[in-house]
């Protein structure tokens, strides 16, 4: 195996050093050439992508000659590692700067200028795996496909194989599994690498005691209860990660780390240390939004992250919306929500809320007061279930007149979130199903309101990817007749959340004489094709469809309307800024030509 050595003679005095540093301040833009590798190959792109010299000679770079020399000398080791990982174990690398061997140039005495840099690579033959083996391995361990006779001998494959072997033992409870030894033999005549990897699983361990370190205002017993680490049970990396996630999702901590002890404890146990750092206990914020349709919306909140010393959260909110808008009148909301993590067990939280709200919508007016308490069960990072018991009292006015009612509610909800990124999803799916049975204490009939929101995403291509996004919504109010149903439980269609291009709540149940009420059934369909023009700009074509019916469950006897349009997206890193322009394409005539929607994040 051959590679270049790096070295220089350090026989420079102070004057020479000072002169070298002075000369190194002269800036230079050098041209870089990579020879010996097919420019169309993946290896060519890999080598350039890993080269510091390529980085320093880029169009937007402005390096000194000293920086160019340092980058060139560092590239010997960097490129050699990349070639090894590609299976080339006998390469020769030469790097020259204006014809001089970069390894022979003293960094403290760089040339006054550097105009041309050349990297020459002789890869030699590509090696493949000959005889391979790893053991012992835990049952059901699936080794990487690349770790097999005849496959390209990549260093990355060897590292992955060792990691998979150790992880397999750790998953089985052998927390101290380690690499015991490895024999790698190169047969240059046959271009083969024989690999023999030996693992030492150690003893099967159980979780030992969890201790807490860090100056936290959350009580230690509550930290232990929230973490829910199963002390005494067989060690599991998944349980360790889950305990860490439980502590983080409380919001009470800025940093959480669960650290395994270096030494095994008594009785083959593994002590764990939780190191936590508190987040600021109190937080205050406010916001403002301006929309051509809904006008000005002002909001503010105050939150306490550790109200009673057990990571309880209290959040107070106030919002005023519809100021100067065209979506009815002004809306107001005051709310308070209390949450206590790990109330019944480590994955079940308790919540209680109170909300006072006024809605002055296009087709109805409502003042309502809600109180509710319940539990939230977090099955895993993707699935959440909620069950509550609430009381709602309200006064509404719509096309049927004024109605005062009081309801006892039982809100139920299941949420499945398998999206890759919530604000800008490219793959995955999302499903939220809610049902709220209600018993009329006064002023209405018994019934149930249900709603389903389902979304699916799929991306095609890599250079200019296209994402297809589909959304379906289904709503129903079962029980009370249309004129007796709570007005704020009924459905309307039109606007950004349902059918773009149609005015807000443009479609309801036409009662004649210009009177419109909400429907007891709703169907919404939205489809988007999102094309990425470059890393920051995207364009979107979309079509939306909505249905409102007076019947309890969709039977097609109601009315449909639709809209379509084009959109522009600008990626901010945390989510795209969205601009959509849509026109109505079918449905009752509204006299509107187009609608404009601006927001942050994709439409769905």
N, C-alpha and C positions, 0 to 999 in steps of 0.2 A: 504494500500500500504506500502511495507516495503523496505527499502534499508539501506545500511550500512552508518554510520556516520564517518566522518573523523576528527580526532583530536589528539592532544598529549599535554603533560604537558610541559610548557616552563620553567622548573626550572633547568636550566643549567647555570653554571657560565662561566666566560671567559675561564677558563682552559678547562672546558668540551667542550665548543664550538670549541676551537682550536684543541683539541684532535679529536673531531668528524670530523672536516674538514680535518685533517691530515689523518685519517683513510679512509675518503671517496675517497682519491686519489688512494687507492688500487683497481685495475681494476679486474673485474670479468666477467666471461661468464656463465650466468645462463641458465638452461633448463626451458622452459615454457610448461605447460600443461593446456589445457582448458577442463573442465569437465562439464557434464550436458547438453551438446548440441551435436546432431548427427554430427559427423565429415563430413558426406557427404552432409549436408544441406547447403542452402544458408546462413542461420543465422550464422552458424559456421564461414564461410568465412567472413561475414560482421563484426562479433565481433573481429576476429583476425585482419582484415584490419583496424579497428578503434582503436585498442589497442596500446597505447604508449609502454606498457610493451613488446608486441610482437615485436615492432620496435627495442627496446633496447636489446632484446635477439636474434636478427637475427644473422646469421653466420658472417656477415661482420661488426657487431657492436662491439664497445669496450668501454662500459660505465663504470663509477665508481659505487660503491655501492650506493652512494648518489643519483646518477641519476636513478638507478633502483628503489629506494624507492620512489622518486618523481614521476616516471612514474606510479608505482603501485597505488599510492594515487590519481593521476589524472584520472586513469582508472575507478574509481567508477562512477564518473559523466559521463564520455564519454560512457561507456558501458550501463549505465542506459538510456541515450538519444537514443542510438541505439535500445535498447529493446522497449522503448516507440514507436519509429518510426515503429517497426515491429508489434505493436499491443499488446505487453505484458506490462500490467499496474500494475502487482503485482509481480515483480521479486525480488529475493534475490540474492545479489552478495557478494561473499567472495573471498578475495585475500590474499594469504599467501606467505610469503617469508621464506623459510626454516622452515616452520611450525608456524611462527609468523604472526599474523594479521597485514597486511601492514598498516592499518589505525592507529595502535597503536605504530608504530616505529617513533621516532623523526627524522626528516630529517637531523638535525644537529649532530645526534649521530647514524649514520647508522652502521650496522654490518661490521666487518672486511671483510667478504666475503659473497656472496650469491650464492648458488649452484642450488637452485631449486625454481621456482615460479609456483604457482598453482592458476588458476582462476576457481572458481566453480560458476555456474549459475543455479539457479532454476527459470525457466522462468515463471512458473505459467500458467494459461490458457490464450489463445489468445482472446483478446476482439474484438468484431465487433460493427459496428455502429447500433444503434437502431433507434431512431427518429432523423432525421437530417433536418436542414432547414437553408436557408440563404436568406436575403432580406433586402431592396429591391434590385433587380438586374436589370441591363440595358437590354433592348430588345436584343434578339439574343445572350445572354451570354450562352456559353456552359460550364457547370461545369464539373470538372473531374469525370470520370466514377466511381472512387473509393469512391466518396462522396455520398453514397447511403446506405439504410438499408440493412444489411446483409454483407456488405463489411468489410474487415479488417480495424480496426480503427487505422490508421497510422497518426502520427503527421504531416508527410510530406504532406499527403492528405489534412489535415486541412489548412496548410500553403498555399498550392497551390490553394485551394478553395477561400481563402481570397484574394490572389493575382489576381486570375481570375476575381473575383467579382469587385475589385477595378479597374483593367485594363479595364473591360467592361464599367464602368462609364467614365473613362478617355477618352476612345476611342469615347465616345458620347459627349465629350466636358466638362465633369465635372472633371476638373483638380484637385480639392481638395477633391475628394472622399477619404474616410478613413474608418477604422474599428471603429464602434461605440461601440461595445461590443460583448462578446461571453459568452455563458453559456455551460460548459462542465460538464456533470454529469455521474459518473461511477456507474453502477449497478453491483456490484461484484458478487452477487448471479447468475445473468443471463449472466455475462461476456459481458455486453453491455455498449457502450458509447453513450449518447444522446448529440447532438451538435446543438446549436442554435446560429447562427452568424448574427449579425446585422451590416449593412453598413449605412453610412451617405454620400450620393452623393454630397451634397452641391449644389451650384448654377452652372448653365451652363455658362462657361466663354468664352471670346474671347481673341485672342492674343493682348496683349498690346504692347507698344513700345519695340524695341530691342535696348539695349545700349551695348556699347563695352568697356571692361576693359582690360588693358594690354598695355605694351609699344610696340606697333606694328608699323612698318614702312609702312604697308599697310594702305592706306587711309581709314578712317572710312566709308565714303560713299560707297567705293568699298566692304568693308566687309559686309555691309548691303545688297548690291546688289547681292553679291555672295551667301549669306545665303538664300535670297529669302523667309524669314519668312513672311507668309501672315498676316500682322498686320490688326486687325479689324475682321478677320474671326474667326469662332468657333475653339476653342482650339483642337489640335490633336497631340497626341504623335508621330504619324508617320511623320507629318510635322516637328516636332521638331528634330527628328532623321535625316530626310532628309536634313534639313538646316545644321546640324552639319557635315554630310557627304560631302556636297558641299564644305564647308570650308576646310575640310581635304584633299580632292582630288586635291586641287590646288597645294599642295606640299609646300606652302609658310609658313605653320605653323607646329611647332613641337607638339603643344598641342592645342586642341579646346574643350571647354565645354560650353554648353548652359544651364543656371541655371534658374529655375523657381523661381519667387519671393515668399517669405513666405506669404505675405499679398496680398489680392486681391486689384487691383487698381480701380480708378473711372470708373463707368459704367460697372461693372462686367468684367473688363479686367485683364489679367495676364501679368505683365511686365516680360520680359526675359532679362537676362544678358549674353552676350557672353564674355567669358574669353579666350584670345588667347595668345600664345607665339610663336614668330617667329622662323622659322628654319633658319640656316645660309643662307645668301643670295646667296653666291657663292659656287660652288662645282666644283672640278676638279677630274678627274679620268683617269685611263689608264688600259689596259689589254693586255694579250698575250695568244694565243691559238696555240697549236701544234698538227697537224694531219698528219698521214702517207699519206693521200690522198691529202689534201689541203695545206700541208706544214705549214708555220708559218704565223699567222695573228696577226698584231699589231693594237691597236686601242686606241684612247684617246678622251676625251670630256671635255668641259667646259660649265657650266650652271649657269644662273642667275635666281633666283626664284621670283624676284620682280623688274623687269627691270624698269618700269615706275611708281612704287608706287601703282599699282592696282592688284598685284599678277600675273602680266604677266611673262611668262617663255620664256627664250631664251636659246636654246641648240645648241652648235657648236660641230660637230663631225668630226673626221678624221680616216680613216682606210686603211690599206694596207694588202692585203691577197694574198694567193697563192705563198708565197715566198718559193721557193725550193720544191713546190708540184707537183702533177701529175694530176691536174684538169684543165690543160691549162697553162696559163701564170700568170702574176701578175695582181691583181685587186686593184683598188684604188677608194676611195670615200671620198668626202668632202660634208658636208651638214650643213644647218642651218635651225632651225625650231623655229617659234615664236608662242606662244599660249596665248590667252587672255580669261580667264574664264568669264562667265556671260556677254556675249557681247550683245546678243539680248534679252535673258531672263536668269533666273538663271540656266537653264539646257541646254543652248546652248552656246558653246564655238566657238571662231574664231581661225583659224590657218592659217599660211602662211609658205611656205618652199621653199628652193632652194637646188638643189642637182647636183653635178658634179661627174660623175662616169665613170670608165673604167672597162669593163668586158672582160677578156681574157679567154674564156671558151674553152672546148674541141672542139666544132663544130662551134663556131662563135666568132667574136671580135666586141666589141661595145664601142663607146664613146658617152655619152649622157649628156644633160643638161636639167634639169626639174625645172620649177617654178610652184607653185600651191598655191591656196588659197581656203578656204572653211569653212564649219561649221561642228561641231560635236554635235549631239543631244544625250544627255544621258537620255533615257527614264526612266530607273531605274538602279539599281546596276547590272543587268544582261543583259540589252539590250542597244545597242549603234548604232546610225545611222550616216553616214558621207556623205556629198555632197561637191564636189569641182569643181574647174575650173582650168585647167592647160595648160601649153604649154611645149611640149617636142621637142627638136631638137637633132638629132643623126646621127652618121655615123656608119654603120655596115658593116661587111664583113662575108659572109658565103659561102656555096657551090654555091650559085647563083651569087656571086661577091660582089662588093661594092655598097652600097645603102645609099644615104643621104636623110633624110626626116625631115619634121617638121609637128607636129600634134597638133591640138587643142583638149584637152581631157576633159571629164566630168566624173571623177571618182565617183562612187556610191558604198556604202558599208553598209551592215547590219551585226551586230555581236550579237549573242545570247550565253552567257556564263553561263551555269548552272552547272558547275563542282564544286565539293566540295573543291578540292585543285588543283591549276593549274599545279604545277610541278609533282604531284604524285596523279593523280585523281583515286578515287575508285568508285565513283558513279556520275551520272549526264550525261549531254550531252553538246556539243559545236557545234555551226553552224556559219559559216562565209560565206557570199555570197557577191561577188563583181562583178561589171560590169563597164567597162570603154568604153563608146562610144567615138570614135575619128573621127575627121574631118581632112582630109589630106590637109594641106596648101601647101605642096610641097613634091614630091618624093614618094608618096604612095597612096593607095585608102582609101576611107572612110570605117569604119567598127566598130566592137566592140569586145573587149576581155572580157570574163567572166570566173569566177572561183568559185567553191563551195568546201568548206572543212567542212565535217560533221564527228563528233566523238561521240561515245556512250560508256558508261562504266557501268558495273554491277558487284557487289562483292557478293560472296556466301561464307557462313561459317564464323565462328568467331575465332576458335582456330588457324587454319592455313588457313586464307582466300585466296580465289582464285578470282582474278579480270579478267574478260573478257573485252577486249578493242577492239573496231572496229573503223576503219577510212575509209572513202570514199572520193575521190577527183575527181572532174570533171571539165575539162577546155575546152574552145572553143574560136577560133578566127573566127569571121564571117565577110565577106566582101571581103577583098583583096585575090587574088590568092596566092598560096603558095610561088611563086617566087617574089611576090610583098609585102608580109606581112612584117612588121618590125621584123627583126630577133630576137630581144630581147623580142618580144611578143609571140614567138612560144614556144612549149613545148618539153621537153625531159624527159626520165625516166631512173632511175638508181641512186643508192646512198642512203644515210641515210634518206632523206626526202620522198623517193618514194618506191624503191625496194632495200632493203638491200640484199647483196650478189652479186648484179650486179654492175659493175663499174659505176662511176659517169657519167651521161648522155650517158650511153651505147646504149640506144634505141632512135632512131629518125626515120626519113623517109629516107630509102635507095634510093638514086638517081642513084646508079650504079657507077662503076669505083672507088669505095672507097669513094664516096662523100655522106655525111649524112647531112640532114637539119632537123630543128625542125618541129614538126607536128602542125596542126591546131586544133586537138582534142586530149584530154588526159583523161584517166581513171586510177585512182589509188585505190587499195584496200589493207588495212593492217589489220592484226588480231593478237592479242597477248593474251596469257594466263599467268597471273602473279601470282606466288605462293609465299606467305610469309613463309620462313623457320623459322624465328624468328623475333624479333623486329627490327633487322637491316639488315638481309640478305634476299634476294629474288632471285628467279630464274624465267626466262621468256622463253617461247617457242613462236615463231612467224613465220608467213608466209606472204609474200608480193606479190602483183600482179600489173603489170603496162601495159598500152596500149598506143600506139601512132599511130595516123592516119593522113593522108593527107587531109581528108575531114573536112568540117567545124564543123559538128556535128557527134558524134559517130554513126557509122553504122556497125562496126565489120569488115571492110575491111582492117584495119591496122594490126599491129603486136603486139603480147603479149610477155611478159617475166615475170619470177617469181624468187623468192628467199626465202630461209627459214633458220632458225638458232636458236641458243640458246643464252641467255643472263644472266648476273649476275648483281644484284643491291645491292648497299650498301647505307643504309639510313643515311644521314648526319644531319637530323633534319630540314633542309631547302629544301631538295630535294635529291633524290638518285643519286649516281654516277653510270653511266650506262656503261656496257661493253657488246657489242653484237658481236658475231661471226656468219657470215652468208655465205652460198654458193649459187651459181645460181642453179636453178632447172629446168628451161626451157627457151627457147628463142634462139636468134642467138648466136652462139659460140663466146665468147670473149677471150678465152684462160686464163681466170682467175679462180683460184681454190677457193678462199674464200676472204672475206673482213672483216675487224675489225673496229668497231665503238666505240668511247669513248666519253662520254659527261656527262652533269649534267642535271637531270630531265629525266622523261620517254621519249621514242622516240616520243610519241604523247599523 
